[in-house]
Amino acid sequence: MKKLLSLLSLLLFVSLVFTSCKKEEEVTLTAEDLTYNYVGCPENANQRFMGKVNATTTSGTLAYSIVSQSLGSVLTINSSTGEITVKSDNASIDQLLDAYYDNPNGNDIRKISVVVAVSNGSETKNVNVTINLSFNCS
């Protein structure tokens, strides 16, 4: 009986040592703010690639969503890849054109600001994306 108690005590001690020494894996999610430059003809902007949010995680699956954008809702994001494109409807293209041509600054570059949420299921980070538009149809 003493041997059994000694053996159980030893097993308990060893299991406590191993469980207390085991480090929990730290989950990290990284994503950085970014700027993209789009140069092209606005009439051809339908479903055009405007940029991609790059993120990494040590755990879980990344998911992307647009939190806000400065130009109504003309942009959409692929929730799996982070690719930002112009929506394929005519209203979005018209809104993009109106914003570009009616810009009171009179310069050739207009900016769309987008906030994208990146999540891995346990952590979420907001990424600021700036898209500079320069329309040139020549």
BELVEN-V376524 format. One record per run of one state. SS is the DSSP state (H for helix, E for strand, L for the rest). FROM is the first residue (numbers start at 1). TO is the last residue. If there is no record, write none. Layout:
# BELVEN-V376524
[[SS/FROM/TO] [SS/FROM/TO]]
This chain:
# BELVEN-V376524
[[L/1/1] [H/2/21] [L/22/28] [E/29/31] [L/32/33] [E/34/40] [L/41/41] [H/42/44] [L/45/48] [E/49/52] [L/53/54] [E/55/57] [L/58/62] [E/63/69] [L/70/74] [E/75/77] [L/78/82] [E/83/86] [L/87/89] [H/90/101] [L/102/108] [E/109/119] [L/120/123] [E/124/135] [L/136/138]]
